[in-house]
Amino acid sequence: MDSLRRRLTGELVEPGDPRYAELTAGFNAAVTATPAAVVEARDPHDVVEAVTFAAASRLPVAVQATGHGLADTLDGALLISTRRLDECVVHPDGWARVGAGVRWQQVLEAAAPHGLAPLSGSAPGVGVVGYTTGGGLGPVGRTYGWASDRVRAVEIVTGDGRLRRVTAESEPDLFWAVRGGKGAVGIVTAMEFDLVRQPELYAGALYYAGADAATVLHRWRTWQATLPREATTSVALLQLPPLPGVPEPLAGRFTVAVRFAWTGDAPSGEAALAPMRAAATPLIDAVQTIPYAALGMIHADPADPMPVHEATDLLHALPPEAVDALLTVAGPEAGSPQVIVELRQLGGAYADEPAVPSALDHRDAAFTLITIGVLIPPVAGAVAPHADQVRAAMKPWATGAALPNLGAGVGPERLARSYTPPTLTRLIEVASRFDPEGVLRAGQVPVR
Ligand SMILES: Cc1cc2nc3c(=O)[nH]c(=O)nc-3n(C[C@H](O)[C@H](O)[C@H](O)COP(=O)(O)OP(=O)(O)OC[C@H]3O[C@@H](n4cnc5c(N)ncnc54)[C@H](O)[C@@H]3O)c2cc1C
């Protein structure tokens, strides 16, 4: 470790160092990471040094930017933290270059003065690279598609310790694999991607009382099927705790949120939303014209770490019986311990094939289903078994697959759900070619 330390511009942090806990912390406080050491990279060459050292020492390597996807204890691994790779440059002609430590909020703010927008996710605190390498589905995805389809180039340290600049032309296999394959083929140090011209949105959420859950969910089901690509929507059964920041009408109650983002003009968005607005009287109507950079308010995801259990599925359809099944197992009368049970509508641009093929599968799915429960007493023990009940109730409409980004998980079963067999075979082949020693075998999506 001392020989590695001498070769780094950044720091090497070992257990016992006061910074070890800070550098290994994840967003999911139920997972404690215990890597052998953390390299806090200051530049791409630190990543090269760390990977080369790990190969020689037979240590597995993992990568972390923000910890939003921490799913594994990373026992005995060398963890490379990219959070100091914080370059963020927005080019007014419509693209951005960011270091691997940058979060979406920074790009949102840098792009806004130019009327430009990145395809960020629902939570602006999430890391650009972890999100984009997993596909990335966000609040305006039905208009603009997956974030990974907007990537122009990545700079990546592959498992053989080489720093490469990867484009569709220069390294087609790596370019295919890194867009969907997360950290399977290397550690990205920087990414360049296209922005969209979208200064504002007509967007937000309608919050309804739990008593209206059946009416709202059934109306959402028929209404979402009528929406054009300008609209992206999701619906969530919420049981938010009475914590600071949670609005009083929602705190400690069962409520339902309908999220809506419209990329066209506000009057046409208002007209598109009207049937949903009329389904019941909202407790809060927070749909309005907003600056694009404020899109975090649409889902209002929590910003602070907490111990959670997540489960996810993709659905191929949502007939009325599926809505009834969901209400029976997770509706206001079900005694559900989940804080969120959410359906996101897919389709639109999500279903388009990319201009350059990528490792992101399951583009034909119709909805994502996600359950999130907080693992604190008195419900802690009930969360996971109940999530299994939700998945079982929705099984008739589940595709059996999952998106690589959602419901963070590791292991062969998870890989088989994230990727079709041909994609997984090709990911393994590409990973074997560029990582002959199998160094990248910790964290999310090691394929070997
Ligand atoms: C509150 C919340 C909201 C979310 N909302 C959405 C959403 O709307 N849409 C969506 O698609 N996802 C969403 N996610 C999932 C999120 O996109 C993934 O967890 C993503 O991996 C987080 O990336 P990160 O860098 O922030 O996390 P980290 O935990 O730092 O990284 C997670 C994984 O990303 C990969 N990765 C990170 N950095 C690199 C790198 N430099 N090179 C190669 N691979 C790397 C690795 O596989 C790593 O294990 C959400 C997650 C949370 C917690």
The ligand as an SDF file (V2000), in Angstrom:
LIG
                    3D

 53 58  0  0  0  0  0  0  0  0999 V2000
  -32.5510    8.6320   -4.5270 C   0  0  0  0  0  0  0  0  0  0  0  0
  -32.1770    7.9260   -5.8130 C   0  0  0  0  0  0  0  0  0  0  0  0
  -32.8250    8.2680   -6.9900 C   0  0  0  0  0  0  0  0  0  0  0  0
  -32.4990    7.6270   -8.1850 C   0  0  0  0  0  0  0  0  0  0  0  0
  -33.1700    7.9610   -9.3300 N   0  0  0  0  0  0  0  0  0  0  0  0
  -32.8670    7.3540  -10.4950 C   0  0  0  0  0  0  0  0  0  0  0  0
  -33.5410    7.6880  -11.6930 C   0  0  0  0  0  0  0  0  0  0  0  0
  -34.4390    8.5490  -11.7080 O   0  0  0  0  0  0  0  0  0  0  0  0
  -33.2010    7.0550  -12.8340 N   0  0  0  0  0  0  0  0  0  0  0  0
  -32.1790    6.1240  -12.8620 C   0  0  0  0  0  0  0  0  0  0  0  0
  -31.8700    5.6070  -13.9450 O   0  0  0  0  0  0  0  0  0  0  0  0
  -31.5250    5.7890  -11.7300 N   0  0  0  0  0  0  0  0  0  0  0  0
  -31.8450    6.3610  -10.5620 C   0  0  0  0  0  0  0  0  0  0  0  0
  -31.1890    6.0080   -9.4250 N   0  0  0  0  0  0  0  0  0  0  0  0
  -30.1730    4.9520   -9.4850 C   0  0  0  0  0  0  0  0  0  0  0  0
  -28.7930    5.5320   -9.8140 C   0  0  0  0  0  0  0  0  0  0  0  0
  -28.7710    6.0070  -11.1430 O   0  0  0  0  0  0  0  0  0  0  0  0
  -27.7480    4.4360   -9.6680 C   0  0  0  0  0  0  0  0  0  0  0  0
  -27.7140    3.9790   -8.3390 O   0  0  0  0  0  0  0  0  0  0  0  0
  -26.3550    4.9330  -10.0740 C   0  0  0  0  0  0  0  0  0  0  0  0
  -25.4870    3.8350  -10.1800 O   0  0  0  0  0  0  0  0  0  0  0  0
  -25.7970    5.9070   -9.0690 C   0  0  0  0  0  0  0  0  0  0  0  0
  -24.5560    6.3620   -9.5100 O   0  0  0  0  0  0  0  0  0  0  0  0
  -23.6160    7.1190   -8.4540 P   0  0  0  0  0  0  0  0  0  0  0  0
  -22.3110    7.3730   -9.1050 O   0  0  0  0  0  0  0  0  0  0  0  0
  -24.3740    8.2390   -7.8920 O   0  0  0  0  0  0  0  0  0  0  0  0
  -23.4820    5.9920   -7.3340 O   0  0  0  0  0  0  0  0  0  0  0  0
  -22.2170    5.1210   -6.8760 P   0  0  0  0  0  0  0  0  0  0  0  0
  -22.7220    4.2780   -5.7520 O   0  0  0  0  0  0  0  0  0  0  0  0
  -21.0460    5.9680   -6.6060 O   0  0  0  0  0  0  0  0  0  0  0  0
  -21.9270    4.1750   -8.1260 O   0  0  0  0  0  0  0  0  0  0  0  0
  -22.8110    3.0990   -8.3880 C   0  0  0  0  0  0  0  0  0  0  0  0
  -22.2860    2.2460   -9.5140 C   0  0  0  0  0  0  0  0  0  0  0  0
  -22.2000    3.0250  -10.7220 O   0  0  0  0  0  0  0  0  0  0  0  0
  -21.1030    2.5650  -11.5010 C   0  0  0  0  0  0  0  0  0  0  0  0
  -20.1180    3.6360  -11.5700 N   0  0  0  0  0  0  0  0  0  0  0  0
  -20.0050    4.7340  -10.7810 C   0  0  0  0  0  0  0  0  0  0  0  0
  -18.9440    5.4730  -11.1650 N   0  0  0  0  0  0  0  0  0  0  0  0
  -18.3630    4.8200  -12.1900 C   0  0  0  0  0  0  0  0  0  0  0  0
  -17.2210    5.0540  -13.0050 C   0  0  0  0  0  0  0  0  0  0  0  0
  -16.4560    6.1350  -12.8160 N   0  0  0  0  0  0  0  0  0  0  0  0
  -16.9300    4.1680  -13.9880 N   0  0  0  0  0  0  0  0  0  0  0  0
  -17.7020    3.0840  -14.1980 C   0  0  0  0  0  0  0  0  0  0  0  0
  -18.7850    2.7960  -13.4510 N   0  0  0  0  0  0  0  0  0  0  0  0
  -19.1140    3.6510  -12.4640 C   0  0  0  0  0  0  0  0  0  0  0  0
  -20.4940    1.3850  -10.7750 C   0  0  0  0  0  0  0  0  0  0  0  0
  -21.1090    0.1970  -11.2530 O   0  0  0  0  0  0  0  0  0  0  0  0
  -20.8810    1.6630   -9.3350 C   0  0  0  0  0  0  0  0  0  0  0  0
  -20.9020    0.4750   -8.5330 O   0  0  0  0  0  0  0  0  0  0  0  0
  -31.4960    6.6200   -8.2030 C   0  0  0  0  0  0  0  0  0  0  0  0
  -30.8500    6.2580   -7.0130 C   0  0  0  0  0  0  0  0  0  0  0  0
  -31.1870    6.9040   -5.8260 C   0  0  0  0  0  0  0  0  0  0  0  0
  -30.4840    6.4840   -4.5630 C   0  0  0  0  0  0  0  0  0  0  0  0
  1  2  1  0
  2  3  1  0
  2 52  2  0
  3  4  2  0
  4  5  1  0
  4 50  1  0
  5  6  2  0
  6  7  1  0
  6 13  1  0
  7  8  2  0
  7  9  1  0
  9 10  1  0
 10 11  2  0
 10 12  1  0
 12 13  2  0
 13 14  1  0
 14 15  1  0
 14 50  1  0
 15 16  1  0
 16 17  1  0
 16 18  1  0
 18 19  1  0
 18 20  1  0
 20 21  1  0
 20 22  1  0
 22 23  1  0
 23 24  1  0
 24 25  2  0
 24 26  1  0
 24 27  1  0
 27 28  1  0
 28 29  2  0
 28 30  1  0
 28 31  1  0
 31 32  1  0
 32 33  1  0
 33 34  1  0
 33 48  1  0
 34 35  1  0
 35 36  1  0
 35 46  1  0
 36 37  1  0
 36 45  1  0
 37 38  2  0
 38 39  1  0
 39 40  1  0
 39 45  2  0
 40 41  1  0
 40 42  2  0
 42 43  1  0
 43 44  2  0
 44 45  1  0
 46 47  1  0
 46 48  1  0
 48 49  1  0
 50 51  2  0
 51 52  1  0
 52 53  1  0
M  END
$$$$
